Amino acid sequence: MLFGQEMQIDGDSDVYVLHPNIKSYALKDVGFQVSNAGNYTLERSVDPTSPYNKNQMLKITIAKDLSGFKMATTNASGNRRLNIFKGPHAEGNVEQYHFILQNLMDREILKKK
């Protein structure tokens, strides 16, 4: 999957774009890791009961030149996309998902379109 200018998670009505003031140090401050290819990656559990329960994950990858990004909710291994807005744990998972994204918006990494 190529990096895009705007992303929307399956089931979410909001569309996100990279904030125009994005800085690489802010990415590192919130926990992004630099991959072997130089891109910034963040993986966070959307389970509200434990950040260590990785059944459902939010994965965000930002291009090394900060020109685009990818964002998806996946299973623990990352090989299958999930819709966290459906299912028995949807309410808590969506609340945690929005908490993570709000932090990224507060830090001028992402913004709603």
ZADO-1210 file (C-alpha; in nm, 4 decimals, padded with zeros to 6 digits):
<atoms>
<atom x="00.0000" y="00.0000" z="00.0000" code="MET" pos="1"/>
<atom x="00.1355" y="00.3382" z="-00.0970" code="LEU" pos="2"/>
<atom x="00.1428" y="00.6377" z="00.1312" code="PHE" pos="3"/>
<atom x="-00.1625" y="00.8579" z="00.0988" code="GLY" pos="4"/>
<atom x="-00.2475" y="01.2183" z="00.1733" code="GLN" pos="5"/>
<atom x="-00.5649" y="01.1296" z="00.3622" code="GLU" pos="6"/>
<atom x="-00.6757" y="00.8161" z="00.5453" code="MET" pos="7"/>
<atom x="-00.9967" y="00.6791" z="00.6871" code="GLN" pos="8"/>
<atom x="-01.0282" y="00.3752" z="00.9140" code="ILE" pos="9"/>
<atom x="-01.2924" y="00.1156" z="00.8218" code="ASP" pos="10"/>
<atom x="-01.6137" y="00.2178" z="00.9995" code="GLY" pos="11"/>
<atom x="-01.4955" y="00.5690" z="01.0927" code="ASP" pos="12"/>
<atom x="-01.6755" y="00.8698" z="00.9441" code="SER" pos="13"/>
<atom x="-01.3722" y="01.0957" z="01.0006" code="ASP" pos="14"/>
<atom x="-01.0952" y="01.1416" z="00.7452" code="VAL" pos="15"/>
<atom x="-00.7450" y="01.2291" z="00.8699" code="TYR" pos="16"/>
<atom x="-00.4556" y="01.4103" z="00.7030" code="VAL" pos="17"/>
<atom x="-00.1042" y="01.4925" z="00.8202" code="LEU" pos="18"/>
<atom x="-00.0876" y="01.8208" z="01.0092" code="HIS" pos="19"/>
<atom x="00.0989" y="02.0902" z="00.8117" code="PRO" pos="20"/>
<atom x="00.3184" y="02.1592" z="01.1197" code="ASN" pos="21"/>
<atom x="00.4283" y="01.7938" z="01.1636" code="ILE" pos="22"/>
<atom x="00.7842" y="01.7531" z="01.2971" code="LYS" pos="23"/>
<atom x="00.9957" y="01.4397" z="01.3221" code="SER" pos="24"/>
<atom x="01.0826" y="01.5047" z="01.6886" code="TYR" pos="25"/>
<atom x="00.7100" y="01.5151" z="01.7757" code="ALA" pos="26"/>
<atom x="00.6704" y="01.1693" z="01.6161" code="LEU" pos="27"/>
<atom x="00.9468" y="01.0299" z="01.8365" code="LYS" pos="28"/>
<atom x="00.8004" y="01.2026" z="02.1444" code="ASP" pos="29"/>
<atom x="00.4683" y="01.0153" z="02.1089" code="VAL" pos="30"/>
<atom x="00.6308" y="00.6777" z="02.0464" code="GLY" pos="31"/>
<atom x="00.6853" y="00.6445" z="01.6727" code="PHE" pos="32"/>
<atom x="00.9785" y="00.4176" z="01.5888" code="GLN" pos="33"/>
<atom x="01.2013" y="00.4593" z="01.2842" code="VAL" pos="34"/>
<atom x="01.1877" y="00.1538" z="01.0570" code="SER" pos="35"/>
<atom x="01.4785" y="00.0125" z="00.8544" code="ASN" pos="36"/>
<atom x="01.3430" y="00.2040" z="00.5537" code="ALA" pos="37"/>
<atom x="01.3486" y="00.5275" z="00.7549" code="GLY" pos="38"/>
<atom x="00.9708" y="00.5589" z="00.7894" code="ASN" pos="39"/>
<atom x="00.8016" y="00.6347" z="01.1211" code="TYR" pos="40"/>
<atom x="00.5767" y="00.3618" z="01.2608" code="THR" pos="41"/>
<atom x="00.3381" y="00.3571" z="01.5549" code="LEU" pos="42"/>
<atom x="00.1450" y="00.0554" z="01.6817" code="GLU" pos="43"/>
<atom x="-00.1027" y="00.0961" z="01.9654" code="ARG" pos="44"/>
<atom x="-00.3560" y="-00.1418" z="02.1149" code="SER" pos="45"/>
<atom x="-00.7144" y="-00.0136" z="02.1017" code="VAL" pos="46"/>
<atom x="-00.8120" y="-00.2384" z="02.3936" code="ASP" pos="47"/>
<atom x="-00.9207" y="-00.0001" z="02.6728" code="PRO" pos="48"/>
<atom x="-00.8528" y="-00.2583" z="02.9470" code="THR" pos="49"/>
<atom x="-00.4823" y="-00.3064" z="02.8743" code="SER" pos="50"/>
<atom x="-00.2268" y="-00.1477" z="02.6398" code="PRO" pos="51"/>
<atom x="-00.0544" y="-00.4872" z="02.6288" code="TYR" pos="52"/>
<atom x="-00.3541" y="-00.6737" z="02.4862" code="ASN" pos="53"/>
<atom x="-00.2747" y="-00.6585" z="02.1171" code="LYS" pos="54"/>
<atom x="-00.5803" y="-00.8323" z="01.9715" code="ASN" pos="55"/>
<atom x="-00.6795" y="-00.5169" z="01.7867" code="GLN" pos="56"/>
<atom x="-00.4194" y="-00.2598" z="01.6900" code="MET" pos="57"/>
<atom x="-00.4044" y="00.0852" z="01.5376" code="LEU" pos="58"/>
<atom x="-00.1073" y="00.0994" z="01.3024" code="LYS" pos="59"/>
<atom x="00.0187" y="00.4239" z="01.1536" code="ILE" pos="60"/>
<atom x="00.3178" y="00.4599" z="00.9213" code="THR" pos="61"/>
<atom x="00.4396" y="00.8027" z="00.8117" code="ILE" pos="62"/>
<atom x="00.6799" y="00.8422" z="00.5198" code="ALA" pos="63"/>
<atom x="01.0351" y="00.9379" z="00.6164" code="LYS" pos="64"/>
<atom x="01.0002" y="01.2695" z="00.4300" code="ASP" pos="65"/>
<atom x="00.6644" y="01.3332" z="00.6077" code="LEU" pos="66"/>
<atom x="00.4882" y="01.3507" z="00.2687" code="SER" pos="67"/>
<atom x="00.2191" y="01.0880" z="00.3295" code="GLY" pos="68"/>
<atom x="00.0988" y="00.8151" z="00.5621" code="PHE" pos="69"/>
<atom x="-00.0874" y="00.4870" z="00.6054" code="LYS" pos="70"/>
<atom x="-00.3293" y="00.4080" z="00.8837" code="MET" pos="71"/>
<atom x="-00.5235" y="00.0898" z="00.9606" code="ALA" pos="72"/>
<atom x="-00.6792" y="-00.1086" z="01.2419" code="THR" pos="73"/>
<atom x="-00.5559" y="-00.4670" z="01.2287" code="THR" pos="74"/>
<atom x="-00.5325" y="-00.7936" z="01.4181" code="ASN" pos="75"/>
<atom x="-00.2282" y="-00.8523" z="01.6394" code="ALA" pos="76"/>
<atom x="-00.0081" y="-00.9834" z="01.3566" code="SER" pos="77"/>
<atom x="-00.1053" y="-00.6946" z="01.1290" code="GLY" pos="78"/>
<atom x="-00.2012" y="-00.9150" z="00.8365" code="ASN" pos="79"/>
<atom x="-00.5791" y="-00.8608" z="00.8537" code="ARG" pos="80"/>
<atom x="-00.7675" y="-00.5322" z="00.8664" code="ARG" pos="81"/>
<atom x="-01.0415" y="-00.5053" z="01.1282" code="LEU" pos="82"/>
<atom x="-01.3426" y="-00.2796" z="01.1711" code="ASN" pos="83"/>
<atom x="-01.3204" y="-00.1835" z="01.5395" code="ILE" pos="84"/>
<atom x="-01.6558" y="-00.0035" z="01.5104" code="PHE" pos="85"/>
<atom x="-01.8360" y="-00.3403" z="01.5011" code="LYS" pos="86"/>
<atom x="-01.8447" y="-00.6261" z="01.7482" code="GLY" pos="87"/>
<atom x="-01.8988" y="-00.6814" z="02.1189" code="PRO" pos="88"/>
<atom x="-01.6071" y="-00.4611" z="02.2298" code="HIS" pos="89"/>
<atom x="-01.6669" y="-00.1796" z="01.9808" code="ALA" pos="90"/>
<atom x="-01.7576" y="00.0928" z="02.2315" code="GLU" pos="91"/>
<atom x="-01.4402" y="00.0608" z="02.4402" code="GLY" pos="92"/>
<atom x="-01.2142" y="00.0034" z="02.1392" code="ASN" pos="93"/>
<atom x="-01.3507" y="00.3080" z="01.9574" code="VAL" pos="94"/>
<atom x="-01.3097" y="00.5222" z="02.2690" code="GLU" pos="95"/>
<atom x="-00.9430" y="00.4153" z="02.2985" code="GLN" pos="96"/>
<atom x="-00.8919" y="00.4707" z="01.9227" code="TYR" pos="97"/>
<atom x="-01.0258" y="00.8256" z="01.9518" code="HIS" pos="98"/>
<atom x="-00.8069" y="00.8881" z="02.2589" code="PHE" pos="99"/>
<atom x="-00.4937" y="00.7862" z="02.0626" code="ILE" pos="100"/>
<atom x="-00.5890" y="00.9997" z="01.7627" code="LEU" pos="101"/>
<atom x="-00.6743" y="01.2994" z="01.9821" code="GLN" pos="102"/>
<atom x="-00.3233" y="01.2837" z="02.1279" code="ASN" pos="103"/>
<atom x="-00.1779" y="01.2829" z="01.7737" code="LEU" pos="104"/>
<atom x="-00.3965" y="01.5806" z="01.6807" code="MET" pos="105"/>
<atom x="-00.2964" y="01.7675" z="01.9992" code="ASP" pos="106"/>
<atom x="00.0700" y="01.7163" z="01.9042" code="ARG" pos="107"/>
<atom x="00.0107" y="01.8495" z="01.5481" code="GLU" pos="108"/>
<atom x="00.0831" y="01.5146" z="01.3825" code="ILE" pos="109"/>
<atom x="-00.2622" y="01.4471" z="01.2393" code="LEU" pos="110"/>
<atom x="-00.5705" y="01.6577" z="01.1855" code="LYS" pos="111"/>
<atom x="-00.9259" y="01.5897" z="01.0748" code="LYS" pos="112"/>
<atom x="-01.0066" y="01.6885" z="00.7220" code="LYS" pos="113"/>
</atoms>
